[in-house]
Amino acid sequence: MSNRALAEIVAHLGRVAYCDGFVAGLSSAQWAALRYFFRANRFSRTVSAFADFHATTRGTASQTVKSLVSRGYLKRTRSRRDGRSITLDLTDAGLAILAEDPFEALVGAVGHLPAEARIDLATTLDAMMKEVARQRGKRPFGTCDACAYFAADRAEPAQECRCRCRLMEEPISAEEMAQVCVNYVPALGFVGDDAAVGAAERPAQPRLRDDRPDDRSY
């Protein structure tokens, strides 16, 4: 199969999974927003981060978010870090409506794959995402355990691991380890503790994407 044919399959799968029209009264853009804010960590639940993740404009992202706030599926709170920017969280109603997400059909299809096939698929798709992001000059999103800013401190091997983010200078809970982060920078390998920091070149401090003007005024 040619490269183009494979790429078309990936693109078509995405279109089928997102569905056309409305499901449970929500558009595909609204479903995408709910999924994003469900998976994003506390540093990444902003309008600008959502816009970056879905490669859309901040104006379009803002309109989608406002519609979900007005329907009671998202709520706004002031960031505890600076008291200015706005973070967005799912309400109980937002969490409940996710049970009707049409995307679950694709989740179920992935679940039917053998474990080895899922691992291979994850590796392949991750590499594709990073390459497309590189070609377009975009920074990829990712999770803490594969990020150059991740650190896990423990005095003794038997002790509980205390994870933290060097960039945000904040502790990271076990639940947050699997959440998507807007400030993710790929490590050159798995960087699991301070002793391994040399395995990855520590990137220059970026402008934090949860501190943009549109997030403060939203």
Secondary structure as UniProt FT lines:
FT   HELIX           3..18
FT   TURN            24..25
FT   HELIX           28..39
FT   TURN            42..43
FT   HELIX           47..53
FT   TURN            54..55
FT   HELIX           58..70
FT   TURN            71..72
FT   STRAND          74..78
FT   TURN            80..82
FT   STRAND          86..90
FT   HELIX           92..97
FT   HELIX           98..100
FT   TURN            102..103
FT   HELIX           104..111
FT   HELIX           115..135
FT   TURN            136..137
FT   HELIX           144..146
FT   TURN            148..149
FT   STRAND          150..153
FT   TURN            157..158
FT   STRAND          162..165
FT   TURN            166..169
FT   STRAND          170..172
FT   HELIX           175..178
FT   STRAND          180..181
FT   TURN            182..183
FT   HELIX           194..199
FT   TURN            209..210
FT   HELIX           213..217
//
